[in-house]
């Protein structure tokens, strides 16, 4: 399983917003300041901010004294929340479906093993979603 760099960048953006606001005693942090601090291009930050806003993880205020802020306390935002914001509603584990059972002498046993593996991965996925 692998995810785009956007997932880790989104986490970095959220951390940056929280830390900079605490360190500098400001309420809002600008996209420009985030981009400079994290060395992420402004267009990428804007794209990620749009995803995080759509998922209600951050809010924005327009204007000179505006910028971004977290909508929840950091401890209330899970990695899974960020993953959903950036990667969408897809299973955590992509399961290969085109398995050729005819290549096994005991295809019934192979099918049972595959089904058990899918069941375990589905349980893990559901467990992560509940956290």
N, C-alpha and C positions, 0 to 999 in steps of 0.2 A: 504494500500500500504506500503510495506517495501522493503528496499534495503539492500544489503550486507554492512558490515562494510567497505568494500573497497571504497565505495563512500566517506565516511567521511575521511578515511585515505588519499585518493587522494587529497582532499581539504587541509588537513593538510600538505601534501608534498609540494603542490604549495605555500602555505603560508610560510612554512619553507624556501623554496628556496628564495622567495622574501625577507623575513625579514633578514635572515642570510647574504644575499649578501649586503643588505643595512647596517646592523650593523657592519659587519666585512670588508667592502669595498673590497669584493672579487667578481670575475665575475662568477665563477663556484662553485657549492657545490657538494661534493661527496655523493654517495649513503650511504657509511658508516656513514658519519656525519649526514645525514638525519635520518637513522635508529636509531642511538644513541640518537639523540635529541628528537625524537618522541616515542622512546621505541617501535618501530615496527621491527619485525625480518627482517634482510637483504633480505632473499628470497622474502618476501612479498613486500618490497620496490622495489626490482628489477622487480617483476611482474607488479606492479602498474606503475612504470616508463615506462615500455615497452608499456603499454596501453596509457599513457599520451603522449609518443613520437609518437605513431602511429596516434594519434589524433592531432598532431602538437601543443600541448600545452606546451611542453618542448623540448629542444634540448640537445644534449650531445656532449662532446669533450673528446676523449680518452687521456690517459696519466697522468703523475704525476700532472700537473697543470690543468687537465681537470675536468670534472664533469658535472653538470646539470645547465641549466638556462631556464628561461621562454622565450617563443618565442613572447609573447605579454605583454603589460602592464597588471598588475593585474586587473584593472578596465575594461579591454576588454575581460576578461575571465568570463563567466557566470557559475552559478551552473549547468545549463543545459548542457553546454559544457563538464563539468566534468562528469556529469551523463551519457552522451552519450559515453564518453571515457571508462568508467568503466562498465556500465550496457548494453551498446549496443543500437541498434535501436529498442527498444520495446516501446509500449505505456506506458505512466506514470501510467495509471489506467488499471488494469486487470479486465475485466468485465466478470462475471459469465455467461456462455452461456447455461447451461443445466437447465434452469428454467422450472418447470413443470406447464404450464398454465392450465392444466386440473384440478388442485387442487383449482381453483377459479371458483365461479359461473359465474362471468362476465370476461371471459378470454380475451375478446376484450379490456376491460378497463385495465386489468393487462398488456397486451401487449403494450398498448399505454403508460402506466406509465414507463414500462421498456425501451421502445424506447426513451422516453423523457429523462430518466436518462442517457442512453448511449449518446444521443445527447449532453447533458450538459457536460459530462465527456470528450467527444471528443473535444468540444469547448475549455475547459480548457487546454487540452493537446496541442491543436494547438496554443493557446495563449502563453503558456509557451515556445513552440518551436520558436515563433517569437521574444521573448525577447532577 
